[in-house]
Amino acid sequence: MNYLIGAFKPSCNISTTFSDAKNRKQVPMKKENGQTVMVPLFQSQENIAGQISIEPLQGKKVDHNGVKVELLGQIEMYFDRGNFYDFTSLVRELDVPGEIYERKTYPFEFSTVEMPYETYNGVNVRLRYVLKVTVTRGYAGSIIEYQDLVVRNYSPPPTINNCIKMEVGIEDCLHIEFEYNKSKYHLKDVIIGKIYFLLVRIKIKNMDLEIRRRESTGSGANTHVETETLAKFELMDGAPVRGESIPIRLFLSPYELTPTHRNINNKFSVKYYLNLVLVDEEDRRYFKQQEITIYRLQESS
């Protein structure tokens, strides 16, 4: 049976080279098999151009019914694996039906491509951009090769960025006031604030500040919600007294955050929350959750 080994391997190698590959930034991306690969980084409205090379294996030729390259933006739900929802689909026909006997190179270009959403790999959903090269064949089955891209979109600082200030508590037991310096933070930002104790009649053991990410996918009865605690920062260890003020200074850069995603193509959302947690000496937990917005700051040129 050894003669069957390799019988179903592609009869050619397909490779993609970008025109600005030497200057294009590469970023790590984790594949489904767990491996991390370096892929080119783009942002919306950029040109995506380069060359696609098709090289038959030695001693073989490739009969085909045409060659094309597609730029696809896709959303895949993990509970519906294998079914991709295409929100971007651009096609360039590279060759008419014929035969390829030796290495053949095709230039391609997609100009000022609208890529409105960032690449995202979550718990139940992923959003990806790929170049899909198809060598169309009949009986032998088409040959398909994928090249991943990563898209990141940047924002200027918000013109309005109000602070968060709120009083919370339990009647006649606990009354605190907390304040965060703003409600919108970039990925490398610092959360600065304070907790002020107005009334303390329970024995508090410790207080933490958590950063939580809530990913919602699907809609209606098919909505799936996953909440992850990405950071847990101890603010206080021991019992506070009335009138005490606890400062907050939490750096975001060590944590794997993404920008906030709001209702992406009616498929999914990603939101972030600051969760203030107090634990008393009987291990009862009291918490207050506040939504914040995360954005990717426009890089200076």
Backbone as CSV, one residue per row, in Angstrom:
resi,resn,N_x,N_y,N_z,CA_x,CA_y,CA_z,C_x,C_y,C_z
1,MET,0.814,-1.203,0.000,0.000,0.000,0.000,0.853,1.260,0.000
2,ASN,2.172,1.123,0.058,3.035,2.291,0.155,2.872,3.239,-1.029
3,TYR,2.466,2.708,-2.144,2.370,3.553,-3.336,1.263,4.597,-3.188
4,LEU,0.361,4.399,-2.224,-0.710,5.374,-2.028,-0.246,6.602,-1.263
5,ILE,0.882,6.491,-0.540,1.356,7.628,0.238,1.692,8.775,-0.709
6,GLY,1.140,9.924,-0.450,1.402,11.088,-1.294,0.496,11.195,-2.490
7,ALA,-0.364,10.204,-2.684,-1.202,10.221,-3.879,-2.173,11.392,-3.869
8,PHE,-2.562,11.827,-2.670,-3.544,12.896,-2.578,-2.926,14.234,-2.170
9,LYS,-1.607,14.315,-2.199,-0.957,15.586,-1.910,-1.188,16.559,-3.063
10,PRO,-1.230,17.864,-2.798,-1.352,18.840,-3.887,-0.209,18.672,-4.878
11,SER,-0.514,18.904,-6.141,0.499,18.724,-7.187,1.348,19.970,-7.380
12,CYS,1.166,20.983,-6.494,1.964,22.196,-6.624,2.093,22.870,-5.263
13,ASN,3.046,23.780,-5.176,3.210,24.618,-3.993,2.731,26.026,-4.313
14,ILE,1.976,26.623,-3.387,1.468,27.981,-3.566,2.048,28.866,-2.469
15,SER,2.601,29.999,-2.856,3.159,30.917,-1.861,2.726,32.346,-2.179
16,THR,2.570,33.144,-1.127,2.156,34.538,-1.263,3.242,35.447,-0.705
17,THR,3.613,36.462,-1.470,4.613,37.443,-1.041,3.990,38.830,-1.149
18,PHE,4.064,39.615,-0.095,3.515,40.965,-0.119,4.545,41.956,-0.649
19,SER,4.059,42.956,-1.375,4.959,43.917,-2.031,5.834,44.659,-1.027
20,ASP,5.271,44.944,0.155,6.015,45.700,1.164,6.450,44.800,2.323
21,ALA,6.748,43.548,2.005,7.042,42.565,3.054,8.219,42.981,3.933
22,LYS,9.229,43.642,3.342,10.420,44.010,4.113,10.105,45.068,5.169
23,ASN,9.142,45.945,4.880,8.819,47.031,5.801,7.541,46.787,6.599
24,ARG,6.819,45.767,6.251,5.531,45.490,6.899,5.757,44.834,8.258
25,LYS,5.143,45.375,9.290,5.278,44.809,10.631,4.625,43.439,10.699
26,GLN,5.285,42.529,11.403,4.750,41.181,11.624,4.357,41.038,13.092
27,VAL,3.238,40.367,13.346,2.787,40.162,14.720,2.474,38.682,14.923
28,PRO,2.585,38.193,16.156,2.299,36.770,16.409,0.804,36.484,16.378
29,MET,0.449,35.322,15.862,-0.932,34.872,15.845,-0.966,33.383,16.156
30,LYS,-1.849,32.992,17.076,-1.943,31.589,17.455,-2.911,30.866,16.527
31,LYS,-2.435,29.781,15.937,-3.254,28.978,15.035,-4.121,28.020,15.843
32,GLU,-5.076,27.383,15.150,-5.979,26.442,15.817,-5.242,25.250,16.416
33,ASN,-4.098,24.885,15.830,-3.333,23.747,16.344,-2.445,24.130,17.526
34,GLY,-2.533,25.389,17.969,-1.755,25.838,19.114,-0.438,26.476,18.755
35,GLN,0.002,26.327,17.510,1.261,26.929,17.082,1.098,28.442,16.907
36,THR,2.170,29.171,17.175,2.182,30.614,16.975,3.007,30.938,15.740
37,VAL,2.439,31.707,14.826,3.133,32.092,13.600,3.145,33.611,13.507
38,MET,4.099,34.140,12.750,4.177,35.579,12.521,3.449,35.905,11.213
39,VAL,2.531,36.860,11.271,1.737,37.231,10.094,1.774,38.747,9.924
40,PRO,1.553,39.253,8.705,1.626,40.693,8.455,0.470,41.449,9.105
41,LEU,0.748,42.676,9.528,-0.230,43.524,10.200,-0.723,44.615,9.257
42,PHE,-2.050,44.779,9.182,-2.670,45.803,8.330,-3.680,46.597,9.147
43,GLN,-4.127,47.714,8.592,-5.266,48.436,9.131,-6.180,48.835,7.982
44,SER,-7.377,49.212,8.336,-8.389,49.516,7.324,-7.922,50.615,6.382
45,GLN,-8.362,50.519,5.125,-8.079,51.475,4.055,-6.674,51.329,3.465
46,GLU,-5.938,50.315,3.872,-4.618,50.081,3.271,-4.755,49.276,1.985
47,ASN,-3.713,49.362,1.153,-3.616,48.511,-0.029,-2.997,47.176,0.369
48,ILE,-3.552,46.105,-0.168,-2.986,44.771,0.042,-2.570,44.259,-1.325
49,ALA,-1.273,44.189,-1.538,-0.756,43.855,-2.870,0.461,42.951,-2.741
50,GLY,0.714,42.217,-3.815,1.878,41.338,-3.814,1.867,40.397,-4.995
51,GLN,2.480,39.232,-4.786,2.572,38.230,-5.840,2.204,36.857,-5.276
52,ILE,1.566,36.084,-6.123,1.249,34.697,-5.787,1.989,33.797,-6.759
53,SER,2.761,32.864,-6.213,3.545,31.948,-7.048,2.988,30.534,-6.945
54,ILE,2.829,29.916,-8.089,2.381,28.525,-8.154,3.480,27.724,-8.829
55,GLU,3.993,26.726,-8.131,5.102,25.930,-8.656,4.740,24.453,-8.630
56,PRO,4.571,23.844,-9.811,4.270,22.394,-9.844,5.399,21.588,-9.214
57,LEU,5.033,20.476,-8.583,6.061,19.587,-8.064,6.846,18.994,-9.231
58,GLN,8.060,18.596,-8.934,8.950,18.130,-10.000,8.330,16.991,-10.801
59,GLY,8.340,17.177,-12.108,7.830,16.152,-13.008,6.325,16.174,-13.184
60,LYS,5.659,17.193,-12.599,4.210,17.247,-12.718,3.784,18.532,-13.421
61,LYS,2.553,18.504,-13.915,1.935,19.710,-14.440,0.596,19.890,-13.732
62,VAL,0.089,21.119,-13.762,-1.180,21.411,-13.103,-2.193,21.821,-14.159
63,ASP,-3.179,20.957,-14.391,-4.314,21.327,-15.243,-5.344,22.026,-14.367
64,HIS,-5.838,23.168,-14.826,-6.774,23.912,-13.968,-7.843,24.606,-14.807
65,ASN,-8.908,24.984,-14.136,-10.015,25.711,-14.766,-10.031,27.192,-14.388
66,GLY,-8.882,27.666,-13.898,-8.765,29.070,-13.514,-8.092,29.209,-12.160
67,VAL,-7.472,30.383,-11.933,-6.817,30.685,-10.659,-7.369,32.020,-10.165
68,LYS,-7.713,32.087,-8.885,-8.226,33.334,-8.319,-7.708,33.524,-6.907
69,VAL,-7.711,34.796,-6.463,-7.378,35.114,-5.079,-8.538,35.912,-4.496
70,GLU,-8.922,35.570,-3.272,-10.006,36.268,-2.571,-9.467,36.861,-1.270
71,LEU,-9.922,38.056,-0.956,-9.675,38.634,0.358,-10.967,38.514,1.156
72,LEU,-10.927,37.748,2.234,-12.138,37.450,3.001,-12.013,37.964,4.427
73,GLY,-13.067,38.615,4.894,-13.229,38.910,6.311,-14.330,37.997,6.821
74,GLN,-14.018,37.181,7.835,-14.944,36.121,8.241,-15.157,36.090,9.748
75,ILE,-16.367,35.723,10.133,-16.689,35.470,11.538,-17.092,34.016,11.667
76,GLU,-16.490,33.324,12.638,-16.816,31.912,12.887,-17.213,31.745,14.345
77,MET,-18.386,31.174,14.569,-18.832,30.825,15.918,-18.317,29.428,16.255
78,TYR,-17.739,29.240,17.415,-17.163,27.950,17.750,-18.220,26.880,17.981
79,PHE,-19.472,27.280,18.303,-20.525,26.268,18.428,-21.099,25.913,17.057
80,ASP,-20.587,26.558,16.008,-21.015,26.263,14.638,-19.769,26.181,13.763
81,ARG,-18.793,25.407,14.235,-17.488,25.357,13.580,-17.587,24.949,12.117
82,GLY,-16.751,25.604,11.321,-16.691,25.289,9.899,-17.603,26.135,9.047
83,ASN,-18.558,26.810,9.671,-19.444,27.719,8.933,-19.001,29.159,9.164
84,PHE,-18.480,29.766,8.114,-17.975,31.127,8.209,-18.998,32.111,7.653
85,TYR,-19.164,33.224,8.352,-19.989,34.318,7.849,-19.047,35.353,7.255
86,ASP,-19.147,35.568,5.940,-18.266,36.517,5.253,-18.879,37.913,5.282
87,PHE,-18.200,38.854,5.948,-18.657,40.241,5.928,-17.853,41.080,4.932
88,THR,-16.736,40.539,4.459,-15.950,41.156,3.385,-15.569,40.064,2.403
89,SER,-15.774,40.306,1.104,-15.419,39.312,0.096,-15.051,40.023,-1.208
90,LEU,-13.756,40.045,-1.501,-13.245,40.658,-2.729,-12.511,39.597,-3.530
91,VAL,-12.649,39.630,-4.842,-12.085,38.579,-5.700,-11.271,39.203,-6.826
92,ARG,-10.133,38.580,-7.129,-9.330,38.929,-8.309,-9.069,37.632,-9.084
93,GLU,-9.497,37.624,-10.354,-9.209,36.466,-11.219,-7.772,36.601,-11.727
94,LEU,-6.965,35.560,-11.536,-5.550,35.628,-11.879,-5.205,34.919,-13.185
95,ASP,-5.963,33.902,-13.550,-5.596,33.137,-14.750,-6.832,32.455,-15.326
96,VAL,-6.825,32.311,-16.646,-7.883,31.590,-17.340,-7.529,30.101,-17.353
97,PRO,-8.481,29.223,-17.660,-8.180,27.788,-17.680,-6.974,27.469,-18.557
98,GLY,-6.174,26.526,-18.080,-4.980,26.150,-18.827,-4.137,25.152,-18.058
99,GLU,-2.839,25.146,-18.382,-1.902,24.224,-17.740,-0.696,25.003,-17.241
100,ILE,-0.170,24.571,-16.099,1.044,25.180,-15.539,2.114,24.096,-15.492
101,TYR,3.219,24.339,-16.225,4.306,23.362,-16.299,5.475,23.730,-15.390
102,GLU,5.633,25.036,-15.140,6.743,25.508,-14.313,6.255,26.670,-13.447
103,ARG,7.125,27.117,-12.577,6.748,28.179,-11.635,6.149,29.377,-12.372
104,LYS,4.978,29.805,-11.900,4.291,30.933,-12.527,3.889,31.912,-11.429
105,THR,4.113,33.217,-11.693,3.868,34.246,-10.678,2.799,35.209,-11.160
106,TYR,1.852,35.509,-10.271,0.739,36.401,-10.604,0.738,37.601,-9.641
107,PRO,0.791,38.819,-10.164,0.635,39.978,-9.283,-0.839,40.162,-8.914
108,PHE,-1.086,40.713,-7.719,-2.464,41.002,-7.321,-2.475,42.285,-6.492
109,GLU,-3.640,42.940,-6.437,-3.777,44.128,-5.596,-5.242,44.351,-5.227
110,PHE,-5.463,44.625,-3.947,-6.748,45.094,-3.441,-6.500,46.489,-2.881
111,SER,-7.133,47.498,-3.465,-6.818,48.891,-3.122,-7.745,49.432,-2.038
112,THR,-7.157,50.199,-1.108,-7.881,50.883,-0.018,-9.022,50.014,0.522
113,VAL,-8.639,48.882,1.068,-9.626,47.879,1.496,-10.303,48.330,2.792
114,GLU,-11.614,48.280,2.793,-12.397,48.569,4.001,-12.373,47.343,4.904
115,MET,-11.660,47.458,6.034,-11.589,46.356,7.007,-12.010,46.937,8.362
116,PRO,-13.313,47.069,8.582,-13.812,47.864,9.708,-13.598,47.239,11.084
117,TYR,-13.418,45.923,11.130,-13.335,45.251,12.426,-11.942,44.686,12.650
118,GLU,-11.526,44.664,13.903,-10.222,44.099,14.243,-10.270,42.575,14.256
119,THR,-9.114,41.976,13.962,-8.943,40.540,14.171,-9.212,40.225,15.647
120,TYR,-9.967,39.149,15.889,-10.301,38.801,17.273,-10.385,37.289,17.421
121,ASN,-9.732,36.757,18.450,-9.830,35.339,18.785,-10.331,35.229,20.212
122,GLY,-11.575,34.808,20.368,-12.176,34.761,21.685,-12.466,33.350,22.149
123,VAL,-13.348,33.258,23.150,-13.709,31.967,23.721,-14.648,31.213,22.786
124,ASN,-15.643,31.920,22.242,-16.658,31.272,21.408,-16.728,31.803,19.978
125,VAL,-15.849,32.726,19.624,-15.939,33.342,18.303,-14.557,33.812,17.868
126,ARG,-14.361,33.814,16.580,-13.153,34.460,16.048,-13.518,35.257,14.811
127,LEU,-12.811,36.348,14.631,-12.950,37.195,13.450,-11.576,37.224,12.793
128,ARG,-11.533,36.859,11.515,-10.240,36.757,10.851,-10.309,37.335,9.447
129,TYR,-9.141,37.679,8.941,-8.973,38.093,7.543,-7.973,37.141,6.893
130,VAL,-8.306,36.656,5.687,-7.410,35.739,4.985,-7.375,36.067,3.495
131,LEU,-6.229,35.779,2.903,-6.141,35.695,1.442,-6.315,34.222,1.082
132,LYS,-7.282,33.939,0.229,-7.571,32.563,-0.165,-7.246,32.408,-1.649
133,VAL,-6.252,31.597,-1.951,-5.860,31.323,-3.332,-6.471,29.987,-3.747
134,THR,-7.196,29.987,-4.860,-7.843,28.764,-5.340,-7.391,28.440,-6.753
135,VAL,-6.829,27.262,-6.925,-6.554,26.712,-8.250,-7.710,25.749,-8.533
136,THR,-8.646,26.193,-9.370,-9.872,25.432,-9.592,-9.601,24.245,-10.514
137,ARG,-10.001,23.070,-10.080,-9.866,21.870,-10.898,-11.157,21.071,-10.810
138,GLY,-11.326,20.141,-11.708,-12.549,19.355,-11.752,-12.434,18.093,-10.943
139,TYR,-12.155,17.011,-11.627,-12.165,15.681,-11.001,-11.157,15.565,-9.872
140,ALA,-10.034,16.282,-9.985,-8.959,16.127,-9.001,-9.206,16.938,-7.733
141,GLY,-10.183,17.828,-7.766,-10.432,18.671,-6.598,-9.564,19.911,-6.614
142,SER,-10.135,21.032,-6.255,-9.407,22.296,-6.291,-8.305,22.329,-5.232
143,ILE,-7.263,23.101,-5.526,-6.160,23.299,-4.584,-6.350,24.670,-3.951
144,ILE,-6.388,24.720,-2.617,-6.652,25.971,-1.905,-5.539,26.234,-0.897
145,GLU,-5.099,27.476,-0.850,-4.066,27.889,0.097,-4.529,29.167,0.792
146,TYR,-4.311,29.251,2.116,-4.726,30.414,2.898,-3.505,31.172,3.418
147,GLN,-3.602,32.486,3.426,-2.603,33.354,4.050,-3.329,34.266,5.034
148,ASP,-2.994,34.122,6.310,-3.646,34.934,7.335,-3.092,36.352,7.377
149,LEU,-3.962,37.298,7.721,-3.582,38.684,7.989,-4.102,39.035,9.381
150,VAL,-3.466,39.991,10.023,-4.010,40.557,11.258,-4.349,42.013,10.993
151,VAL,-5.541,42.418,11.399,-5.992,43.802,11.225,-6.170,44.448,12.597
152,ARG,-5.564,45.609,12.759,-5.758,46.421,13.956,-6.105,47.834,13.525
153,ASN,-7.130,48.381,14.124,-7.563,49.739,13.789,-7.391,50.652,14.994
154,TYR,-6.908,51.853,14.717,-6.515,52.770,15.785,-7.501,53.927,15.891
155,SER,-7.574,54.494,17.085,-8.495,55.597,17.347,-7.739,56.752,17.999
156,PRO,-8.149,57.982,17.736,-7.589,59.120,18.463,-8.171,59.138,19.873
157,PRO,-7.558,59.845,20.804,-8.145,59.953,22.149,-9.542,60.552,22.068
158,PRO,-10.488,60.072,22.859,-11.861,60.608,22.812,-11.897,62.070,23.260
159,THR,-12.728,62.853,22.608,-12.846,64.271,22.970,-13.561,64.439,24.301
160,ILE,-14.464,63.528,24.616,-15.153,63.539,25.908,-14.854,62.226,26.625
161,ASN,-14.306,62.342,27.834,-13.952,61.144,28.592,-14.251,61.404,30.069
162,ASN,-15.524,61.257,30.421,-15.961,61.592,31.771,-15.430,60.609,32.800
163,CYS,-15.205,61.109,34.006,-14.816,60.227,35.091,-16.032,59.423,35.555
164,ILE,-15.781,58.339,36.282,-16.839,57.511,36.853,-16.848,57.756,38.351
165,LYS,-17.972,58.156,38.877,-18.086,58.443,40.305,-19.426,57.910,40.802
166,MET,-19.380,57.117,41.862,-20.617,56.484,42.315,-20.542,56.156,43.804
167,GLU,-21.678,56.269,44.475,-21.790,55.851,45.866,-22.606,54.558,45.926
168,VAL,-22.087,53.576,46.657,-22.776,52.296,46.793,-22.662,51.825,48.232
169,GLY,-23.506,50.879,48.610,-23.383,50.342,49.955,-24.555,49.485,50.349
170,ILE,-24.518,49.057,51.604,-25.581,48.272,52.215,-26.135,49.113,53.360
171,GLU,-27.409,49.272,53.381,-28.041,50.178,54.342,-27.611,49.889,55.785
172,ASP,-27.122,50.948,56.455,-26.691,50.914,57.861,-25.499,49.998,58.121
173,CYS,-24.869,49.471,57.067,-23.730,48.562,57.258,-22.464,49.076,56.571
174,LEU,-22.620,49.451,55.305,-21.457,49.838,54.517,-21.859,50.901,53.502
175,HIS,-21.060,51.940,53.431,-21.319,52.998,52.454,-19.972,53.489,51.942
176,ILE,-19.727,53.266,50.642,-18.453,53.689,50.049,-18.709,54.533,48.811
177,GLU,-17.722,55.330,48.488,-17.742,56.142,47.273,-16.512,55.766,46.466
178,PHE,-16.727,55.395,45.202,-15.544,55.098,44.376,-15.513,56.008,43.158
179,GLU,-14.309,56.242,42.702,-14.108,57.154,41.574,-12.968,56.644,40.707
180,TYR,-13.213,56.588,39.390,-12.178,56.297,38.405,-11.985,57.542,37.552
181,ASN,-10.734,57.803,37.156,-10.418,59.092,36.532,-11.073,59.288,35.169
182,LYS,-11.456,58.186,34.495,-12.142,58.302,33.207,-12.907,57.021,32.917
183,SER,-13.678,57.037,31.851,-14.506,55.874,31.501,-14.007,55.168,30.240
184,LYS,-13.046,55.786,29.531,-12.486,55.198,28.307,-10.971,55.138,28.443
185,TYR,-10.411,53.957,28.166,-8.985,53.735,28.367,-8.381,53.080,27.128
186,HIS,-7.149,53.488,26.771,-6.463,52.780,25.688,-5.700,51.588,26.265
187,LEU,-5.214,50.731,25.401,-4.671,49.439,25.819,-3.452,49.548,26.728
188,LYS,-2.730,50.662,26.671,-1.528,50.858,27.492,-1.768,51.879,28.598
189,ASP,-3.006,52.126,28.911,-3.378,53.190,29.836,-3.182,52.764,31.294
190,VAL,-3.449,53.692,32.200,-3.392,53.442,33.636,-4.731,53.873,34.246
191,ILE,-5.355,52.991,35.003,-6.586,53.335,35.711,-6.200,53.972,37.048
192,ILE,-6.598,55.205,37.237,-6.304,55.932,38.468,-7.632,56.283,39.139
193,GLY,-7.702,56.085,40.423,-8.933,56.396,41.135,-8.747,56.294,42.630
194,LYS,-9.867,56.242,43.350,-9.802,56.114,44.805,-11.111,55.531,45.325
195,ILE,-11.018,54.889,46.480,-12.177,54.369,47.193,-12.234,55.095,48.540
196,TYR,-13.383,55.658,48.839,-13.536,56.433,50.083,-14.625,55.794,50.938
197,PHE,-14.296,55.485,52.179,-15.220,54.801,53.083,-15.996,55.830,53.911
198,LEU,-17.294,55.901,53.656,-18.155,56.834,54.382,-18.761,56.189,55.631
199,LEU,-19.005,54.873,55.570,-19.577,54.148,56.696,-19.075,52.707,56.664
200,VAL,-18.552,52.225,57.775,-18.037,50.852,57.844,-18.529,50.213,59.144
201,ARG,-19.513,49.323,59.041,-20.015,48.608,60.201,-19.953,47.094,60.027
202,ILE,-19.212,46.675,59.025,-18.922,45.251,58.864,-17.405,45.085,58.827
203,LYS,-16.941,43.902,59.222,-15.500,43.667,59.302,-14.969,43.203,57.945
204,ILE,-14.401,44.127,57.202,-13.879,43.827,55.862,-12.474,43.241,55.985
205,LYS,-12.262,42.137,55.267,-10.965,41.453,55.310,-10.034,41.960,54.218
206,ASN,-10.548,42.094,52.999,-9.708,42.602,51.904,-10.583,43.148,50.779
207,MET,-9.958,43.879,49.878,-10.666,44.483,48.748,-9.804,44.348,47.499
208,ASP,-10.424,43.893,46.396,-9.726,43.703,45.124,-10.429,44.478,44.013
209,LEU,-9.662,44.797,42.983,-10.217,45.351,41.756,-9.931,44.370,40.622
210,GLU,-10.974,43.940,39.923,-10.826,42.978,38.828,-11.158,43.632,37.488
211,ILE,-10.471,43.175,36.455,-10.846,43.534,35.086,-11.500,42.307,34.473
212,ARG,-12.737,42.464,34.028,-13.468,41.338,33.447,-13.836,41.617,31.991
213,ARG,-13.737,40.583,31.201,-14.145,40.656,29.790,-15.380,39.783,29.606
214,ARG,-16.401,40.366,29.001,-17.637,39.636,28.748,-17.858,39.523,27.245
215,GLU,-17.838,38.295,26.758,-18.018,38.027,25.329,-19.413,37.455,25.122
216,SER,-20.211,38.112,24.297,-21.575,37.650,23.992,-21.646,37.278,22.521
217,THR,-22.117,36.082,22.231,-22.251,35.632,20.847,-23.671,35.147,20.605
218,GLY,-24.087,35.222,19.328,-25.437,34.785,18.970,-26.472,35.818,19.380
219,SER,-27.728,35.409,19.360,-28.815,36.321,19.709,-30.002,35.515,20.220
220,GLY,-30.885,36.208,20.954,-32.090,35.566,21.458,-31.793,34.370,22.336
221,ALA,-32.531,33.283,22.083,-32.361,32.070,22.888,-31.010,31.401,22.650
222,ASN,-30.344,31.762,21.556,-29.044,31.173,21.219,-27.868,32.029,21.658
223,THR,-28.103,32.980,22.569,-27.020,33.832,23.052,-26.118,33.056,24.011
224,HIS,-24.811,33.137,23.773,-23.819,32.527,24.653,-22.993,33.653,25.273
225,VAL,-22.860,33.646,26.583,-22.096,34.681,27.284,-20.972,34.015,28.067
226,GLU,-19.755,34.491,27.855,-18.591,34.007,28.606,-17.942,35.204,29.297
227,THR,-17.701,35.071,30.594,-17.048,36.129,31.353,-15.708,35.617,31.877
228,GLU,-14.635,36.351,31.581,-13.292,35.999,32.039,-12.779,37.091,32.972
229,THR,-12.116,36.693,34.033,-11.410,37.645,34.886,-9.962,37.711,34.409
230,LEU,-9.579,38.828,33.811,-8.260,38.972,33.197,-7.219,39.484,34.182
231,ALA,-7.666,40.211,35.195,-6.730,40.780,36.165,-7.408,40.849,37.521
232,LYS,-6.613,40.648,38.570,-7.099,40.775,39.943,-6.030,41.513,40.729
233,PHE,-6.373,42.705,41.179,-5.417,43.612,41.784,-5.869,43.917,43.217
234,GLU,-5.019,43.575,44.191,-5.395,43.804,45.586,-5.238,45.276,45.943
235,LEU,-6.329,45.872,46.402,-6.312,47.279,46.798,-6.062,47.452,48.290
236,MET,-6.518,46.495,49.076,-6.457,46.668,50.521,-6.463,45.310,51.197
237,ASP,-5.663,45.178,52.272,-5.637,43.969,53.087,-5.804,44.395,54.533
238,GLY,-6.968,44.116,55.109,-7.252,44.560,56.466,-8.494,45.429,56.513
239,ALA,-8.939,45.711,57.711,-10.192,46.437,57.889,-9.993,47.941,57.760
240,PRO,-10.810,48.599,56.914,-10.728,50.058,56.805,-11.545,50.716,57.924
241,VAL,-11.327,51.992,58.111,-12.115,52.754,59.078,-12.850,53.869,58.342
242,ARG,-13.855,54.395,58.997,-14.634,55.470,58.398,-13.718,56.661,58.095
243,GLY,-13.892,57.205,56.885,-13.086,58.346,56.461,-11.796,57.968,55.755
244,GLU,-11.506,56.671,55.688,-10.261,56.242,55.027,-10.423,56.273,53.511
245,SER,-9.346,56.624,52.832,-9.330,56.695,51.362,-8.242,55.768,50.826
246,ILE,-8.611,54.894,49.896,-7.675,53.924,49.315,-7.402,54.315,47.857
247,PRO,-6.144,54.575,47.483,-5.849,54.962,46.092,-5.860,53.754,45.156
248,ILE,-6.170,54.000,43.899,-6.149,52.975,42.846,-5.165,53.418,41.773
249,ARG,-4.291,52.510,41.382,-3.371,52.758,40.260,-3.101,51.416,39.592
250,LEU,-3.792,51.160,38.510,-3.732,49.859,37.845,-3.286,50.040,36.389
251,PHE,-2.132,49.474,36.042,-1.586,49.551,34.681,-2.227,48.463,33.822
252,LEU,-2.686,48.834,32.628,-3.372,47.880,31.748,-2.412,47.107,30.841
253,SER,-1.229,47.647,30.599,-0.333,47.055,29.594,0.055,45.597,29.863
254,PRO,0.149,45.113,31.124,0.528,43.708,31.301,-0.543,42.706,30.895
255,TYR,-1.765,43.166,30.642,-2.870,42.235,30.421,-3.243,42.151,28.943
256,GLU,-3.749,40.984,28.540,-4.085,40.738,27.134,-5.497,41.248,26.848
257,LEU,-5.605,42.554,26.711,-6.887,43.178,26.408,-7.036,43.379,24.908
258,THR,-8.260,43.540,24.474,-8.569,43.936,23.103,-9.431,45.185,23.192
259,PRO,-9.611,45.904,22.095,-10.605,46.977,22.129,-12.006,46.425,22.393
260,THR,-12.872,47.271,22.905,-14.283,46.932,23.050,-14.897,46.717,21.669
261,HIS,-15.678,45.670,21.507,-16.378,45.399,20.250,-17.881,45.440,20.522
262,ARG,-18.588,46.317,19.847,-20.015,46.467,20.108,-20.834,45.955,18.917
263,ASN,-21.518,44.853,19.133,-22.468,44.298,18.168,-21.866,44.196,16.763
264,ILE,-20.804,43.428,16.651,-20.106,43.275,15.375,-20.961,42.454,14.419
265,ASN,-21.495,43.115,13.401,-22.333,42.473,12.390,-23.453,41.618,12.991
266,ASN,-23.982,42.076,14.108,-25.051,41.349,14.814,-24.641,39.928,15.198
267,LYS,-23.333,39.707,15.341,-22.831,38.362,15.653,-22.263,38.262,17.063
268,PHE,-21.517,39.285,17.496,-20.918,39.190,18.826,-20.543,40.572,19.351
269,SER,-20.345,40.620,20.672,-19.889,41.826,21.355,-18.833,41.436,22.379
270,VAL,-17.916,42.361,22.648,-16.906,42.170,23.692,-16.875,43.437,24.539
271,LYS,-17.191,43.296,25.824,-17.233,44.449,26.722,-16.328,44.200,27.925
272,TYR,-15.875,45.305,28.527,-14.983,45.228,29.677,-15.614,45.909,30.889
273,TYR,-15.312,45.353,32.066,-15.875,45.866,33.308,-14.792,45.935,34.386
274,LEU,-14.887,46.963,35.215,-14.114,47.026,36.448,-15.016,46.523,37.563
275,ASN,-14.549,45.503,38.259,-15.353,44.870,39.301,-14.667,45.081,40.650
276,LEU,-15.286,45.867,41.500,-14.759,46.127,42.834,-15.339,45.099,43.800
277,VAL,-14.458,44.330,44.461,-14.891,43.212,45.304,-14.391,43.420,46.729
278,LEU,-15.306,43.377,47.691,-14.965,43.407,49.107,-15.345,42.078,49.739
279,VAL,-14.473,41.561,50.588,-14.714,40.283,51.272,-14.636,40.538,52.768
280,ASP,-15.685,40.094,53.509,-15.662,40.299,54.952,-15.062,39.082,55.656
281,GLU,-14.973,39.149,56.976,-14.289,38.094,57.728,-15.051,36.772,57.720
282,GLU,-16.311,36.811,57.298,-17.083,35.576,57.142,-17.103,35.120,55.682
283,ASP,-16.191,35.691,54.899,-16.007,35.358,53.473,-17.234,35.652,52.617
284,ARG,-18.059,36.566,53.043,-19.129,37.065,52.190,-18.549,38.113,51.250
285,ARG,-19.020,38.087,50.017,-18.476,38.974,48.982,-19.498,40.052,48.625
286,TYR,-19.002,41.268,48.520,-19.807,42.402,48.070,-19.087,43.000,46.871
287,PHE,-19.828,43.273,45.803,-19.137,43.813,44.640,-19.994,44.822,43.899
288,LYS,-19.298,45.677,43.158,-19.947,46.648,42.278,-19.204,46.643,40.949
289,GLN,-19.959,46.472,39.866,-19.377,46.349,38.528,-19.677,47.601,37.704
290,GLN,-18.679,48.056,36.960,-18.821,49.265,36.151,-18.214,49.025,34.774
291,GLU,-18.997,49.266,33.716,-18.479,49.073,32.359,-17.531,50.200,31.976
292,ILE,-16.448,49.844,31.287,-15.519,50.825,30.717,-15.318,50.500,29.241
293,THR,-14.827,51.460,28.501,-14.535,51.275,27.076,-13.025,51.185,26.881
294,ILE,-12.594,50.188,26.107,-11.182,50.018,25.775,-11.002,50.308,24.290
295,TYR,-9.983,51.105,23.947,-9.719,51.408,22.532,-8.217,51.325,22.266
296,ARG,-7.874,51.214,20.987,-6.470,51.157,20.576,-6.044,52.562,20.147
297,LEU,-5.095,53.106,20.859,-4.692,54.494,20.627,-3.974,54.633,19.286
298,GLN,-4.312,55.699,18.558,-3.640,55.998,17.296,-2.151,56.204,17.546
299,GLU,-1.318,55.451,16.857,0.118,55.572,17.042,0.638,56.817,16.360
300,SER,1.598,57.467,16.995,2.190,58.662,16.375,3.107,58.248,15.239
301,SER,3.140,59.055,14.205,3.926,58.709,13.018,5.394,58.996,13.231
